[in-house]
Amino acid sequence: MQVLEYHPPEKETEIDELFCVVSNVIFGPKFDWDILEDGDERMVMKVTGCPLLKKAQENGRDLKELSCLCQNYCRSAVENLNPGYTQWYAKKMCAGDPYCENVIEAVR
């Protein structure tokens, strides 16, 4: 008997919505972001508030390590939600940028 049936999200906006829900469950609801671009096969989010960064700074953690872990988590989450899409960061607050620029786009 199959109780839950998984249907992968088909568009980058659906992937983003599910990705945000999962991230809020795991890391807490303190993320702040705006959508900069929302096209047919590409979405760009501007993240201005990150609970992971805040906690890492408070605890004196290595921000380069946080950057790698965050990128790996985000790419894995998006690609596992729908292998037809990938994720990468154009800007990262943990690397000194004023905000994160999170790009989700179709794989070509």
Stockholm file with secondary structure:
# STOCKHOLM 1.0

chainA/1-108         MQVLEYHPPEKETEIDELFCVVSNVIFGPKFDWDILEDGDERMVMKVTGCPLLKKAQENGRDLKELSCLCQNYCRSAVENLNPGYTQWYAKKMCAGDPYCENVIEAVR
#=GR chainA/1-108 SS CCSCCCCCCCSHHHHHHHHHHHHHHHHCSCCEEEEEEECSSEEEEEEEECHHHHHHHHTTCCHHHHHHHHHHHHHHHHHHHCTTEEEEEEECGGGTCSSEEEEEEECC
#=GC SS_cons         CCSCCCCCCCSHHHHHHHHHHHHHHHHCSCCEEEEEEECSSEEEEEEEECHHHHHHHHTTCCHHHHHHHHHHHHHHHHHHHCTTEEEEEEECGGGTCSSEEEEEEECC
//
